[in-house]
Each structure stands twice: as C-alpha cells, then as structure tokens.
Amino acid sequence: MKIFEANISYQVLVFLNEFLKNITSFEIANQKMFDAFGINHFFDDDDFQSLIKSLSLSNVNLVEEPDRAEYGDFQTNKDLANKVAKHLSIRNVSPEIVIEPTCGKGNFIIASLSNFKAIKKVFGIEIYKPYVWETKFSILDFFLSNPDSHKPEITITHCSIFDFDFKNISKQFPTEKLLVIGNPPWVTNSKLGSLNSSNLPKKSNFKNQNGLDAMTGKGNFDIAEYITLMLLDAFQTHKGYLSLLVKNSVIKNIVFDQKEKQYRIGEIEKYCIDSKKEFNVSVEASLLYCQLNSTPSLKCKEFDFYSVENKLNFGWLNSKFVSNITDYIETREIDGVCPFEWRQGIKHDCSSIMELERVSGHFVNNLSEEITFEEDLVYGFLKSSDLKNTVIKKTRKHTIVTQTKVGQETSYIQHLYPETYTYLKKNISSFQSRKSSIYKGKPQFSIFGIGDYSFKPYKVAISGLYKTYHFTLVLPQNDKPVMLDDTCYFIGFDRIEYAVYAIILLNSKTTEEFLKSITFSDAKRVFTKDLLMRLDLLKLASIIPQQEIDKQIIFLNNKYDLSINLSQWDNFISEMTPVKEKQLTIFG
C-alpha cells in the first residue's frame, strides 16, 4: 500500500487513522507524535490535510514504484542494513548520535534503532519526498511493533545533502559519540548532470585536477566520494565512526588521498559485499569503516563482509601506494622510474567517422558507408580489445590521423588530400557534436594523444581497461606505424630489437607479480600512465636471468617469424642508463 508514493504498512495506516481523529492542527499532531515516539516534525503543514484524506482505506494507492537506479539510488535491503549495524554493534560501536546522510527508505535508521541501545538523537536527510514519508512510516511501524524499545529524538529532514549543515550537528553535540551510517548514491557527477538532477554539489574542481585532467575525465568524480569527504570534513575531529556502503574506487581514492590530506581517521577497513546479490547490479562495492578523531591511517585492511576473513591490506608503504602490501614487498625492487615514457593512444571521440575497416579494397566507416579517398592519412588502428596476442602484425581497423601533434592546423588536408577533406567536411557535424571541452577552440577535425611518439614504428602496448597483465608487441603495417586508441598505453622504439627486449622484460613473471601488487582489478582503468611509469626496466634487466632472455627470443623468433638476437642488448641497457650513472662508469 502507498500514500504519497511511499510504502505504508497496514499497522501504520490503522494507527494513523485512529491517532488523527479529532486532531485539526498539524502542530498538535506533531507534538503528540513527538511525545509518543520522539519523531520531530512528522507532519508538514502543506501535507497535513492531504494526508488525513489519503489515510482513508478507500484512498490508499496501489502504484508501481519508480525506478530510481539511474540516479545511483540502490536502496539497501533491510537484511543487509541490519547485518551492517549488527557487525558494528559486535565490535562495540555504541553511538549516541546516528546520522544517515542519504537515508532513502530509512532501513539503516531502523537497523540502528534495533542494534544500538544508547542512541540519543537520530538525523536522517533525504531529497526524495516519497522516501521521507516512507522513512517516517517505517520508524512508526518499528515502534508500534516494538513498543518497549528506547525512543531517541528523531529528525528526518527533506533537503539535498549538499544544503545540509553537518558541522552544526558536531557543534551542538561536541562530546557525544556519533555514527555516520548509510549508502550514498553510486553515480558520478556527470551522470547526475546529464539527468538534470538537482542533487548535485556546487560546480567545483574539488580534487584540484589540472586543466587538462579536469577536462578529459579525471575531473569527473563519484558523488559518494564527494559526500564521504564532505562528511569527513565535518566530523573527522569528532569522536565516533563512519560506516558507508560505497564503490570500491571511493575507498581506494580516500586511502590514496590520506598521504596528502591526512584526514583524522584510523582503523580504515573495507568489507567486500556481493553487489549482485544485495542490489542486483554489477558494481564492485564494499562497506567502508573507519574511526573518527584518530591518528591518520595510511593503510586499509580488506575483509570479506560475510565471513569477516582478512583478504589483504592495501595503502601506502613508505612513499608507494600499493594494492597488496604483502605481495608488493616481494617485488618492490623493480618499483622505480621507467626509462621510457609511457604514452596514451589517440583520442578522437568520433568513431563513426574516424574508424574504418577495409572491405574488398574499399574503406567502410562505422556507419557502413563505403569510402574512397587518399590513404596517406590512414593508419592501422588498435583498441584495447585487439591487444590479445603477444605480437600483432595486422589490424582489423584503421583510423584517419589528421594531425602529427596536438593543436596543429588541419587546413593542409584540403590542399594535399582533397578527397579526404571532402569526406571529413561532409561529416563536420559529427566533429562539432563532440561533447568534450578539449576540442573547443581547436582546429577542425582535431585529435588528442598525438605526437612524435605516435609515429614510432615499433610499440609495446597494454590495455588500460583489461586485467590481463599482458603486453603486446605492435609491428608496422604497410610500412607505416600502427596507432592505438586512448584506452591503450604504449612505449615506442625506432629499433625492433629494443621493442622485443622490452616486451620480454614486461611479460616476465616478476613484472606480472609486481603489477598485481600495485593495481586494483576493479578500477575503471586497471593500468594508467602513472602506474606504468613505476616499472624500472633497467632494474628488471638486471634481475631476469640471461638464459630466460635467450629462451624468449628464440620463442618469439620461431612463433612470429622474427630475426632477433642479443647484438643490441648492451646498447639497450645503455639507452636505459641515466646520464649520471654513465658518467660515473666512464670516470670510475
């Protein structure tokens, strides 16, 4: 049964019908409700008469609940909320103040009332009005079913979390133990923005990304992360605990930022949940737990929520951020600086026009249009999903490369390659509709992630998206270098020998074990430039046995018809050796 689009139990419906008899003022009704159950401002002035009318059994609506999943609204089921509260209770968490910052239907509030006996005050904040009513109805139902339960003062506020003054609670109750508990929205700011949601923080680069990072995606952030940091800012110096269900990336980012931010939180713990089972979504999420007003912790213990088995510990070890501290210690000697710069592939955001396949001697774009034009600007093209084999000599896709460096004028295309220009100009609307601000004010048909490094003939590449820990040697096609898309990372070489030596080192067991200890498999991008730049290939070359290098060269020669030997090995080592070390060798 529903009233005001909110679920209401038959028990509450009957109670309210009886309770409101002969009450004509919402002020009197609110006072009686507070006296009986401790709930502040249960009735609104505007809704009071409408509620009385709706409470008639004949007026109860049976309406389908709207799907709010697109807003990141994955309501925590009662069983999971109760398990979370019980878990906290078992470890002697006994709050006097409970705050649920995005209380939804109120399941965490009910779970708190069931498991914590010392509560004095409860604060719930919710922007969606039907959920505000449902929370109030649920609290009422709980007390009607458990009349002897302790009844703290409860305030459910209808507003955006970004308009609520949490610091005021801390000021009002400076000595009481508090617990921040709940499940903030699992959605990014750009997603809510695209839905025209009003439940957004004020526009800000809250993690101080540089201009390009903020424009190309690093400035996009998880709303739950913003909310968690906002709550930490309000309560980090207050005695108590914070326990929120969030995506794993949020926990990782908070621990990562601890080195710089030094939030006063300790005992940081992550309890992995089965999101498919609990929410029917394929999202990697966990319960974040930490103690407030503590010595800042730079590490996090990871557990299975259901068995409470300690799986691993991650965080900062000296100056390095790692995903598995125990495993990292075994391979940390190769954690340094890569002597070659890792680059990201081409970003064009116009796949329907820029990406082509060769069919019967012609090019066909992603709109299935057959195209004939000059091939000078057409290069073989690889995406993350193409990087499966150890060596790639032929690509399934091609792309048009309009620039040799970022910002280069593209007017030359009209004069040198008129047919290519005609094709691009015909599809100018596709380029103009690209949403990323990086293209604003740039020449027509601009691309990003392009430079001298893009035209290196031999590349060693890895997908940033997949959990393969496998590197691929990319060879030229038709005497032209092959390009990669912006989901891939690569280092380029002018000599094939250097590329082969590099891929042997990178595909070694030592490298794989090291990468597994510093990467987070549930990250949107498992590999990033910053992470790959930690691979000290010079150190690796001194660790991997010479016979292993010989063995892998023979294997690659036989399988991929190469003709590589170790004649360039010393030059390769010299290329990787820092100038100062070379000077010491000369003058030593």
C-alpha positions as CSV (number, residue, x, y, z in Angstrom):
1,M,0.0,0.0,0.0
2,K,1.2,3.5,-0.8
3,I,0.4,7.0,0.4
4,F,2.2,10.0,-1.2
5,E,4.0,7.3,-3.3
6,A,5.5,5.9,-0.1
7,N,5.0,2.4,1.2
8,I,3.0,2.2,4.3
9,S,2.1,-0.9,6.4
10,Y,-1.4,-1.8,7.4
11,Q,-0.4,-1.4,11.0
12,V,0.7,2.2,10.5
13,L,-2.3,3.0,8.3
14,V,-4.7,1.9,11.0
15,F,-2.7,3.7,13.8
16,L,-2.7,7.0,11.9
17,N,-6.4,6.8,11.2
18,E,-7.1,6.4,14.9
19,F,-4.3,8.8,16.0
20,L,-5.5,11.7,13.9
21,K,-9.2,11.5,14.9
22,N,-10.4,14.9,16.2
23,I,-6.9,16.5,15.6
24,T,-7.3,19.5,13.4
25,S,-3.9,21.1,13.8
26,F,-0.6,19.7,12.5
27,E,1.2,21.5,15.3
28,I,-0.8,19.5,17.9
29,A,-0.4,16.3,15.8
30,N,3.4,16.8,15.7
31,Q,3.6,17.4,19.5
32,K,1.7,14.2,20.2
33,M,3.8,12.3,17.8
34,F,7.0,13.6,19.4
35,D,5.7,12.8,22.9
36,A,4.8,9.2,21.9
37,F,7.7,8.3,19.5
38,G,10.3,11.0,19.7
39,I,9.9,11.9,16.0
40,N,10.3,15.6,15.2
41,H,8.0,17.4,12.6
42,F,6.3,14.2,11.5
43,F,3.6,16.2,9.6
44,D,4.1,19.1,7.2
45,D,1.7,22.0,7.2
46,D,1.1,21.6,3.4
47,D,0.6,17.9,3.5
48,F,-1.4,17.5,6.8
49,Q,-4.9,17.7,5.4
50,S,-3.9,15.8,2.3
51,L,-2.5,13.0,4.5
52,I,-5.7,12.8,6.6
53,K,-7.7,12.4,3.4
54,S,-5.3,9.9,1.9
55,L,-5.4,7.8,5.1
56,S,-8.9,6.6,4.3
57,L,-8.6,2.9,3.4
58,S,-10.5,3.6,0.2
59,N,-8.0,6.2,-0.9
60,V,-4.8,4.1,-0.4
61,N,-2.9,3.9,-3.8
62,L,-1.5,0.8,-5.2
63,V,1.0,2.4,-7.6
64,E,4.2,1.0,-9.1
65,E,7.4,2.3,-7.5
66,P,9.5,4.4,-9.9
67,D,12.9,3.0,-10.9
68,R,15.5,5.4,-9.5
69,A,18.5,3.3,-10.2
70,E,19.6,5.8,-12.9
71,Y,20.2,8.3,-10.1
72,G,22.5,5.8,-8.3
73,D,19.6,5.1,-6.0
74,F,20.2,1.4,-4.9
75,Q,18.3,1.1,-1.7
76,T,19.9,-1.1,0.9
77,N,17.7,-4.0,1.8
78,K,16.6,-4.4,5.4
79,D,18.6,-7.6,5.9
80,L,21.9,-6.0,4.7
81,A,21.3,-2.8,6.7
82,N,20.7,-4.9,9.8
83,K,23.8,-7.0,9.2
84,V,25.9,-3.8,8.9
85,A,24.5,-2.4,12.2
86,K,24.9,-5.8,13.9
87,H,28.5,-6.0,12.7
88,L,29.2,-2.6,14.2
89,S,27.5,-3.5,17.4
90,I,29.6,-6.7,17.8
91,R,32.8,-4.6,17.6
92,N,31.4,-2.4,20.4
93,V,30.3,0.6,18.4
94,S,27.7,2.2,20.6
95,P,26.8,5.7,19.2
96,E,24.8,8.4,21.0
97,I,24.2,10.3,17.7
98,V,23.3,8.4,14.5
99,I,23.4,10.3,11.1
100,E,22.2,8.8,7.9
101,P,23.1,11.4,5.3
102,T,21.1,10.0,2.4
103,C,18.5,8.0,4.3
104,G,16.3,6.8,1.4
105,K,13.6,4.5,2.8
106,G,15.3,4.5,6.3
107,N,16.5,1.0,6.5
108,F,19.8,2.0,8.2
109,I,17.8,4.1,10.7
110,I,15.6,1.1,11.6
111,A,18.7,-1.1,11.8
112,S,20.4,1.4,14.1
113,L,17.3,1.6,16.4
114,S,17.4,-2.2,16.6
115,N,21.0,-2.7,17.4
116,F,22.3,0.4,19.3
117,K,20.8,1.0,22.7
118,A,22.5,4.2,23.7
119,I,21.2,6.4,20.9
120,K,20.0,9.9,22.0
121,K,19.4,11.5,18.6
122,V,18.9,10.4,15.0
123,F,19.3,12.6,11.9
124,G,18.2,11.5,8.5
125,I,18.5,13.6,5.3
126,E,16.7,12.7,2.1
127,I,15.9,14.7,-1.1
128,Y,13.2,12.4,-2.5
129,K,10.0,13.3,-0.7
130,P,8.3,9.9,-1.0
131,Y,11.3,8.4,0.7
132,V,11.0,10.9,3.5
133,W,7.4,9.8,4.2
134,E,8.4,6.1,3.8
135,T,11.2,6.6,6.4
136,K,8.7,8.2,8.8
137,F,6.2,5.4,8.3
138,S,8.9,2.7,8.8
139,I,10.0,4.3,12.1
140,L,6.5,4.4,13.3
141,D,5.9,0.8,12.2
142,F,9.1,-0.2,14.1
143,F,7.9,1.4,17.4
144,L,4.4,0.0,17.0
145,S,5.9,-3.4,16.7
146,N,8.4,-2.8,19.5
147,P,6.6,-0.7,22.0
148,D,9.3,-1.2,24.7
149,S,12.1,0.0,22.5
150,H,14.1,3.0,23.6
151,K,12.8,6.1,21.6
152,P,15.5,8.7,20.9
153,E,14.8,12.1,19.3
154,I,14.5,11.6,15.6
155,T,14.6,14.3,12.9
156,I,14.1,13.4,9.2
157,T,14.9,16.4,7.0
158,H,13.7,16.8,3.4
159,C,16.5,18.5,1.6
160,S,19.6,18.0,-0.6
161,I,22.5,16.6,1.3
162,F,24.6,19.4,-0.2
163,D,22.4,22.0,1.5
164,F,22.5,20.4,4.9
165,D,24.9,21.8,7.6
166,F,26.5,18.7,9.1
167,K,29.1,20.8,11.0
168,N,26.2,22.3,13.1
169,I,25.5,18.8,14.5
170,S,29.1,18.5,15.5
171,K,29.0,21.9,17.2
172,Q,25.7,21.1,19.0
173,F,26.9,17.7,20.4
174,P,30.7,18.0,20.8
175,T,31.2,15.2,23.3
176,E,28.6,12.6,22.2
177,K,29.8,9.6,20.3
178,L,28.4,9.6,16.8
179,L,28.0,7.2,13.9
180,V,27.6,8.2,10.3
181,I,26.0,5.3,8.5
182,G,24.3,4.7,5.1
183,N,24.6,4.2,1.4
184,P,25.3,7.4,-0.7
185,P,24.4,7.4,-4.4
186,W,26.6,5.1,-6.6
187,V,26.8,7.6,-9.5
188,T,29.1,10.2,-10.9
189,N,28.6,13.9,-11.1
190,S,28.5,13.9,-14.9
191,K,25.8,11.2,-14.9
192,L,23.6,13.1,-12.5
193,G,24.2,16.2,-14.5
194,S,23.1,14.5,-17.7
195,L,19.9,13.6,-15.9
196,N,19.3,17.2,-14.9
197,S,19.4,16.2,-11.2
198,S,19.2,18.9,-8.6
199,N,21.0,16.6,-6.1
200,L,24.5,17.8,-7.1
201,P,27.2,19.7,-5.3
202,K,28.1,23.2,-6.5
203,K,30.3,23.2,-9.5
204,S,33.9,22.8,-8.3
205,N,37.1,21.1,-9.1
206,F,37.0,19.5,-5.7
207,K,40.2,17.4,-6.1
208,N,42.2,20.3,-7.7
209,Q,42.8,18.5,-11.0
210,N,44.9,20.4,-13.5
211,G,43.1,21.9,-16.5
212,L,43.5,19.0,-19.0
213,D,42.8,16.3,-16.4
214,A,39.6,18.0,-15.3
215,M,38.5,18.3,-19.0
216,T,39.3,14.8,-20.1
217,G,37.7,12.9,-17.3
218,K,39.8,12.9,-14.2
219,G,37.6,15.8,-13.0
220,N,34.6,13.5,-13.1
221,F,34.0,12.1,-9.7
222,D,31.8,9.7,-7.8
223,I,29.1,11.5,-5.8
224,A,29.6,9.1,-2.9
225,E,33.2,10.1,-2.8
226,Y,32.3,13.8,-2.6
227,I,29.7,13.0,0.1
228,T,32.2,10.9,2.1
229,L,34.9,13.6,2.0
230,M,32.3,16.2,2.9
231,L,31.3,14.1,6.0
232,L,34.9,13.6,6.9
233,D,35.5,17.3,6.8
234,A,32.6,17.8,9.1
235,F,33.2,15.0,11.6
236,Q,36.9,14.0,11.4
237,T,37.7,15.7,14.8
238,H,34.5,14.3,16.4
239,K,34.7,11.1,18.5
240,G,32.9,8.3,16.6
241,Y,32.7,6.2,13.5
242,L,31.9,6.4,9.8
243,S,30.4,3.3,8.0
244,L,29.2,3.7,4.4
245,L,28.4,1.4,1.5
246,V,30.3,2.8,-1.4
247,K,32.0,1.7,-4.6
248,N,35.5,0.2,-4.1
249,S,37.0,3.1,-6.1
250,V,35.8,5.5,-3.4
251,I,37.6,3.6,-0.7
252,K,40.8,3.3,-2.7
253,N,40.8,7.1,-3.5
254,I,40.2,8.1,0.1
255,V,43.2,5.9,1.3
256,F,45.3,7.3,-1.6
257,D,44.5,10.9,-0.7
258,Q,45.3,10.2,3.0
259,K,49.0,10.8,2.4
260,E,48.4,14.4,1.4
261,K,45.1,15.2,3.2
262,Q,45.8,13.4,6.5
263,Y,42.2,13.1,7.5
264,R,41.9,12.2,11.1
265,I,40.6,8.7,10.6
266,G,42.1,5.5,11.7
267,E,41.3,1.7,11.6
268,I,40.3,2.1,8.0
269,E,38.6,-1.1,6.9
270,K,36.9,-2.3,3.7
271,Y,34.3,-5.1,3.8
272,C,33.6,-6.5,0.3
273,I,30.0,-7.3,-0.4
274,D,28.3,-9.2,-3.2
275,S,26.6,-6.3,-5.1
276,K,24.8,-8.6,-7.5
277,K,23.2,-10.5,-4.6
278,E,22.4,-7.4,-2.5
279,F,21.5,-4.9,-5.2
280,N,21.3,-6.8,-8.4
281,V,23.9,-4.6,-10.0
282,S,27.4,-5.4,-11.4
283,V,29.3,-2.9,-9.3
284,E,32.3,-3.6,-7.1
285,A,31.3,-2.2,-3.8
286,S,32.1,-2.5,-0.1
287,L,31.4,-1.3,3.4
288,L,33.8,1.4,4.4
289,Y,34.5,1.6,8.1
290,C,36.8,4.0,10.0
291,Q,37.2,5.5,13.4
292,L,37.0,9.3,13.6
293,N,39.2,11.6,15.6
294,S,42.2,9.2,15.3
295,T,45.8,9.3,14.2
296,P,45.6,9.3,10.3
297,S,46.0,5.8,8.9
298,L,47.6,5.3,5.5
299,K,46.6,1.7,5.2
300,C,43.4,-0.2,4.8
301,K,42.5,-3.8,5.8
302,E,40.3,-5.6,3.4
303,F,37.8,-8.3,4.5
304,D,35.1,-10.4,3.2
305,F,31.9,-9.0,4.7
306,Y,30.2,-12.3,5.1
307,S,33.0,-14.4,6.6
308,V,35.0,-11.4,8.1
309,E,38.1,-13.1,6.7
310,N,41.1,-10.7,6.2
311,K,41.9,-10.9,2.5
312,L,44.7,-8.4,2.2
313,N,46.0,-5.0,3.2
314,F,46.5,-2.1,0.8
315,G,47.6,1.5,1.0
316,W,50.9,3.4,1.5
317,L,54.2,1.7,2.2
318,N,56.7,4.4,2.7
319,S,56.2,6.6,-0.4
320,K,54.5,3.9,-2.6
321,F,50.8,3.2,-3.0
322,V,50.1,-0.5,-3.4
323,S,47.1,-2.8,-3.7
324,N,48.6,-5.7,-1.7
325,I,51.3,-4.8,0.8
326,T,52.4,-8.4,1.5
327,D,52.9,-9.3,-2.2
328,Y,54.4,-5.9,-3.0
329,I,57.2,-6.5,-0.6
330,E,58.4,-9.5,-2.7
331,T,58.8,-7.5,-5.9
332,R,59.3,-3.9,-4.8
333,E,62.9,-3.7,-6.0
334,I,61.6,-3.0,-9.6
335,D,59.4,-0.1,-8.3
336,G,61.2,3.0,-9.7
337,V,61.0,5.1,-12.8
338,C,60.6,3.7,-16.3
339,P,63.4,4.9,-18.6
340,F,61.0,5.2,-21.5
341,E,57.9,7.4,-21.3
342,W,54.5,5.6,-21.5
343,R,52.0,7.3,-23.7
344,Q,48.3,7.1,-24.2
345,G,46.8,6.4,-27.6
346,I,44.8,8.7,-29.9
347,K,41.5,10.3,-28.6
348,H,39.1,11.4,-31.3
349,D,35.6,10.8,-29.9
350,C,34.3,10.4,-33.4
351,S,34.4,6.7,-34.1
352,S,31.6,6.6,-36.6
353,I,33.6,8.8,-39.0
354,M,37.3,8.3,-38.0
355,E,37.4,4.5,-37.6
356,L,37.4,2.4,-40.8
357,E,37.6,-1.2,-42.0
358,R,38.9,-2.3,-45.3
359,V,36.4,-4.3,-47.2
360,S,37.0,-5.6,-50.8
361,G,39.6,-2.9,-51.4
362,H,37.5,0.0,-50.0
363,F,37.2,1.6,-46.7
364,V,33.9,1.3,-44.8
365,N,33.2,3.5,-41.8
366,N,31.1,2.6,-38.7
367,L,28.0,4.0,-40.4
368,S,28.5,1.2,-43.1
369,E,29.3,3.9,-45.7
370,E,31.8,2.9,-48.4
371,I,34.5,5.4,-48.9
372,T,37.2,6.1,-51.4
373,F,39.9,8.6,-50.7
374,E,43.7,9.1,-50.4
375,E,45.3,6.7,-48.0
376,D,48.2,8.9,-46.8
377,L,46.4,9.8,-43.6
378,V,45.1,6.3,-42.9
379,Y,46.9,4.1,-40.4
380,G,46.3,0.8,-38.8
381,F,44.4,1.1,-35.6
382,L,44.2,-1.0,-32.4
383,K,41.8,-0.8,-29.5
384,S,42.1,-2.5,-26.0
385,S,40.1,-5.5,-27.2
386,D,42.6,-6.1,-30.0
387,L,45.6,-6.5,-27.7
388,K,45.2,-10.2,-27.1
389,N,48.2,-11.7,-28.9
390,T,51.9,-11.2,-28.0
391,V,52.7,-9.9,-31.4
392,I,50.4,-8.0,-33.8
393,K,51.4,-7.5,-37.5
394,K,47.9,-6.8,-38.9
395,T,45.0,-4.7,-37.7
396,R,41.3,-5.2,-38.2
397,K,40.6,-1.4,-38.1
398,H,42.1,1.8,-39.5
399,T,41.9,5.4,-38.5
400,I,42.4,8.8,-40.1
401,V,45.2,10.7,-38.4
402,T,44.6,14.4,-39.1
403,Q,47.5,15.9,-37.1
404,T,51.1,15.0,-36.2
405,K,50.9,17.0,-32.9
406,V,48.2,18.4,-30.8
407,G,46.9,21.8,-32.0
408,Q,48.4,21.5,-35.5
409,E,46.3,23.3,-38.2
410,T,44.3,20.9,-40.3
411,S,43.8,23.2,-43.3
412,Y,46.6,21.4,-45.2
413,I,44.3,18.5,-45.7
414,Q,42.1,20.4,-48.2
415,H,45.1,21.2,-50.4
416,L,47.1,17.9,-50.1
417,Y,44.3,15.4,-49.7
418,P,41.1,16.9,-51.3
419,E,39.1,13.6,-51.2
420,T,39.9,13.1,-47.5
421,Y,38.9,16.7,-46.8
422,T,35.6,16.3,-48.7
423,Y,34.8,13.2,-46.6
424,L,35.7,14.9,-43.3
425,K,33.9,18.1,-44.2
426,K,30.8,16.2,-45.2
427,N,30.7,14.8,-41.6
428,I,31.6,18.1,-39.9
429,S,28.5,17.9,-37.7
430,S,29.9,14.7,-36.1
431,F,33.0,16.6,-35.1
432,Q,31.1,19.6,-33.9
433,S,28.9,17.5,-31.7
434,R,31.8,16.1,-29.7
435,K,31.0,16.9,-26.0
436,S,34.5,17.1,-24.5
437,S,35.7,20.7,-23.9
438,I,39.2,19.8,-25.1
439,Y,38.1,20.3,-28.7
440,K,36.7,23.8,-28.1
441,G,38.7,26.4,-30.0
442,K,40.9,23.8,-31.7
443,P,41.3,23.3,-35.5
444,Q,38.7,21.3,-37.4
445,F,39.0,17.5,-37.1
446,S,41.4,17.8,-34.2
447,I,42.5,14.8,-32.3
448,F,44.4,14.3,-29.0
449,G,47.1,12.0,-27.8
450,I,49.2,12.6,-30.9
451,G,52.9,13.5,-31.2
452,D,56.2,12.3,-32.4
453,Y,55.9,9.2,-30.2
454,S,52.8,8.1,-32.1
455,F,54.8,7.5,-35.2
456,K,57.4,5.3,-33.7
457,P,57.4,2.1,-35.8
458,Y,57.7,-0.4,-33.0
459,K,55.5,-0.2,-30.0
460,V,55.0,-2.2,-26.8
461,A,51.4,-1.8,-25.6
462,I,48.9,-2.8,-22.9
463,S,45.2,-2.2,-22.5
464,G,44.3,0.2,-19.7
465,L,40.9,-1.5,-19.3
466,Y,41.5,-5.2,-19.0
467,K,43.0,-7.3,-16.2
468,T,45.4,-9.2,-18.4
469,Y,48.8,-8.1,-17.2
470,H,50.0,-9.0,-20.7
471,F,52.0,-6.7,-23.1
472,T,51.8,-6.8,-26.9
473,L,54.4,-6.0,-29.5
474,V,52.9,-3.9,-32.3
475,L,54.7,-4.0,-35.6
476,P,54.4,-1.6,-38.6
477,Q,51.7,-2.3,-41.2
478,N,52.3,-1.5,-44.8
479,D,55.5,0.3,-43.8
480,K,53.5,2.7,-41.6
481,P,53.3,2.7,-37.8
482,V,50.1,1.4,-36.2
483,M,48.1,3.7,-34.0
484,L,46.4,2.8,-30.7
485,D,43.2,4.3,-29.2
486,D,43.2,6.2,-25.9
487,T,42.3,3.2,-23.8
488,C,45.7,1.8,-24.5
489,Y,49.2,2.7,-23.2
490,F,52.5,2.2,-25.1
491,I,56.2,2.9,-25.3
492,G,57.7,3.4,-28.8
493,F,61.0,2.4,-30.3
494,D,62.9,3.0,-33.5
495,R,64.6,-0.4,-33.3
496,I,62.7,-3.7,-33.3
497,E,65.4,-5.2,-31.0
498,Y,64.7,-2.7,-28.3
499,A,60.9,-3.4,-28.5
500,V,61.5,-7.2,-28.3
501,Y,63.8,-6.8,-25.3
502,A,61.3,-4.6,-23.6
503,I,58.4,-6.9,-24.1
504,I,60.3,-9.9,-22.8
505,L,61.1,-7.9,-19.6
506,L,57.5,-6.7,-19.3
507,N,55.9,-10.1,-19.8
508,S,58.1,-11.7,-17.2
509,K,56.7,-13.3,-14.1
510,T,58.4,-10.8,-11.9
511,T,56.6,-7.9,-13.7
512,E,53.3,-9.6,-13.5
513,E,53.6,-10.2,-9.8
514,F,54.7,-6.6,-9.2
515,L,51.8,-5.2,-11.3
516,K,49.3,-7.3,-9.4
517,S,50.5,-5.9,-6.2
518,I,50.1,-2.3,-7.2
519,T,46.9,-2.4,-9.4
520,F,43.3,-2.6,-8.4
521,S,41.5,-5.0,-10.6
522,D,38.1,-3.3,-10.1
523,A,39.4,0.1,-11.2
524,K,37.8,1.7,-14.3
525,R,41.3,1.7,-15.7
526,V,43.4,-1.1,-14.3
527,F,46.6,0.5,-15.8
528,T,47.4,4.2,-16.0
529,K,50.4,6.1,-17.2
530,D,51.4,6.9,-13.6
531,L,51.4,3.3,-12.7
532,L,53.3,2.0,-15.7
533,M,55.9,4.7,-15.2
534,R,56.8,2.9,-12.0
535,L,58.3,-0.1,-14.0
536,D,62.0,0.2,-13.7
537,L,63.1,-1.8,-16.8
538,L,66.8,-1.2,-16.1
539,K,66.4,-3.0,-12.8
540,L,64.3,-5.7,-14.4
541,A,67.0,-6.3,-16.9
542,S,69.5,-7.0,-14.1
543,I,67.0,-9.4,-12.4
544,I,65.8,-11.5,-15.2
545,P,68.3,-14.3,-16.0
546,Q,70.2,-14.1,-19.3
547,Q,69.1,-17.6,-20.2
548,E,65.4,-16.5,-19.8
549,I,66.0,-13.6,-22.2
550,D,67.6,-16.1,-24.7
551,K,64.8,-18.5,-24.3
552,Q,62.1,-15.9,-25.0
553,I,63.9,-14.5,-28.1
554,I,64.1,-18.0,-29.6
555,F,60.4,-18.5,-28.8
556,L,59.3,-15.2,-30.4
557,N,61.6,-15.8,-33.5
558,N,60.1,-19.2,-34.1
559,K,56.4,-18.3,-33.5
560,Y,56.3,-14.9,-35.2
561,D,59.0,-15.2,-37.8
562,L,61.3,-12.6,-36.3
563,S,65.1,-12.4,-36.6
564,I,66.2,-11.0,-33.3
565,N,69.4,-11.7,-31.4
566,L,71.2,-10.1,-28.5
567,S,73.5,-7.9,-30.6
568,Q,71.8,-4.8,-29.4
569,W,71.4,-5.7,-25.8
570,D,74.3,-3.6,-24.5
571,N,73.1,-0.6,-26.4
572,F,69.6,-1.2,-25.0
573,I,71.0,-1.2,-21.5
574,S,73.0,2.0,-22.2
575,E,69.8,3.6,-23.6
576,M,68.1,3.0,-20.2
577,T,71.0,4.0,-18.0
578,P,70.7,7.5,-16.6
579,V,73.3,10.0,-17.8
580,K,74.9,10.4,-14.3
581,E,75.4,6.7,-14.0
582,K,77.0,6.6,-17.4
583,Q,79.4,9.4,-16.4
584,L,80.3,7.5,-13.2
585,T,81.1,4.5,-15.3
586,I,83.3,6.5,-17.7
587,F,85.2,8.3,-14.9
588,G,85.2,5.4,-12.4
